[in-house]
Amino acid sequence: MKTIKTLSVAAVAALSLMSFGSFAQSITATSSTLDGAEAKIAAQAQQAGAGYKITSARVENGAYVSAELIK
């Protein structure tokens, strides 16, 4: 019984580590325009060898864009 408990705990720990490793990396950029901020996001994604998905954007005194890198 103790062996089964130990194996179960080890399996749960291994699965937890795998799920944390699968999260996409978030990046942000700012510029005076949305096009400029997206260009910065695209450059960061290209440097990382990944694609990107914009998750949020806003324009106040400048443009702010958040994205997730997709490998």
C-alpha positions in Angstrom: 0.0 0.0 0.0 2.8 2.4 0.9 4.5 1.7 -2.5 1.3 2.6 -4.4 1.0 5.8 -2.5 4.6 6.7 -3.2 4.1 6.0 -7.0 0.9 8.0 -7.1 2.6 11.0 -5.5 5.5 10.7 -7.9 3.1 10.5 -10.9 1.2 13.6 -9.8 4.4 15.5 -9.3 5.7 14.6 -12.7 2.4 15.6 -14.4 2.4 18.9 -12.6 5.8 19.7 -13.8 4.9 18.9 -17.4 1.8 21.1 -17.3 3.8 24.1 -16.0 6.4 23.6 -18.8 3.7 23.8 -21.4 2.5 27.3 -20.7 3.2 29.9 -23.4 5.6 32.7 -22.7 4.0 36.1 -22.4 5.6 39.2 -23.9 4.7 42.9 -24.0 5.6 45.9 -26.1 4.8 49.6 -26.2 4.9 52.2 -29.0 3.2 55.3 -30.1 1.0 53.3 -32.5 -0.6 49.8 -32.5 1.3 49.0 -35.6 4.6 49.9 -34.0 3.8 47.8 -30.9 2.8 44.8 -33.0 6.1 45.2 -35.0 8.0 45.0 -31.7 6.0 41.8 -30.7 6.8 40.3 -34.1 10.5 41.0 -33.7 10.6 39.5 -30.3 8.8 36.4 -31.6 11.1 36.1 -34.5 14.2 36.4 -32.2 12.7 33.5 -30.1 12.0 31.4 -33.2 8.3 31.4 -32.4 5.0 32.6 -33.6 2.7 34.9 -31.5 -0.9 35.4 -30.6 -1.9 38.9 -29.4 -3.9 38.5 -26.1 -4.6 42.2 -25.4 -4.0 45.7 -26.8 -4.9 49.1 -25.6 -4.3 52.7 -26.6 -4.1 55.5 -24.0 -1.1 57.8 -24.2 0.6 55.2 -26.3 -0.1 51.7 -27.6 0.4 48.7 -25.3 0.3 45.1 -26.6 0.5 41.8 -24.8 1.0 38.5 -26.6 1.9 34.8 -26.1 4.7 33.2 -27.9 3.7 30.0 -29.7 6.5 27.5 -30.4 
